[in-house]
Amino acid sequence: MTARRKLNSAAVHGAFVIAGLIALATRSWLAFVVSAVLMLATAAYDGAIRLTARRREKRP
């Protein structure tokens, strides 16, 4: 497993745990789904979850 996959996995698991805590506090599946989607979308947008590999520039 590559480092990128491990970091992505940690971010996804963290989002699900936090969404689960929110759902427990509100006792709502809708709160779980909405909070999980929002956290995953913002993590993908800000780069915490890397959807594609970054290309390295060749050294001269």
C-alpha positions as CSV (number, residue, x, y, z in Angstrom):
1,M,0.0,0.0,0.0
2,T,1.4,3.3,-1.0
3,A,1.8,6.3,1.3
4,R,-0.9,8.2,-0.7
5,R,-3.4,5.4,-0.2
6,K,-2.6,5.2,3.6
7,L,-3.2,8.9,4.0
8,N,-6.4,8.8,2.0
9,S,-7.6,5.9,4.0
10,A,-6.9,7.8,7.3
11,A,-8.7,10.8,6.1
12,V,-11.8,8.8,5.0
13,H,-11.8,6.8,8.3
14,G,-11.5,10.0,10.3
15,A,-14.4,11.6,8.4
16,F,-16.6,8.6,9.0
17,V,-15.8,8.5,12.7
18,I,-16.6,12.2,13.1
19,A,-19.7,11.8,11.1
20,G,-20.7,8.9,13.3
21,L,-20.2,10.9,16.4
22,I,-22.4,13.7,14.9
23,A,-25.0,11.1,14.0
24,L,-25.0,9.7,17.5
25,A,-25.4,13.1,19.0
26,T,-28.3,14.0,16.7
27,R,-29.7,10.4,16.4
28,S,-30.1,10.9,12.7
29,W,-28.9,9.0,9.7
30,L,-29.4,12.1,7.6
31,A,-26.9,14.0,9.7
32,F,-24.4,11.1,9.2
33,V,-24.7,11.2,5.4
34,V,-24.7,15.0,5.1
35,S,-21.7,15.4,7.4
36,A,-19.7,12.6,5.9
37,V,-20.3,13.9,2.3
38,L,-19.4,17.5,3.4
39,M,-16.2,16.4,5.1
40,L,-15.1,14.1,2.3
41,A,-15.8,16.8,-0.3
42,T,-13.9,19.5,1.5
43,A,-11.0,17.1,2.2
44,A,-10.8,16.3,-1.5
45,Y,-11.1,20.0,-2.4
46,D,-8.3,21.1,-0.1
47,G,-5.9,18.3,-1.0
48,A,-6.1,16.2,2.1
49,I,-7.5,13.4,0.0
50,R,-5.4,13.1,-3.2
51,L,-7.5,11.6,-6.0
52,T,-4.7,11.6,-8.6
53,A,-0.9,11.1,-8.2
54,R,1.2,14.2,-8.6
55,R,3.7,14.1,-11.4
56,R,7.3,14.6,-10.5
57,E,9.5,16.8,-12.6
58,K,12.6,15.2,-14.0
59,R,15.8,16.5,-12.6
60,P,18.3,17.9,-15.2
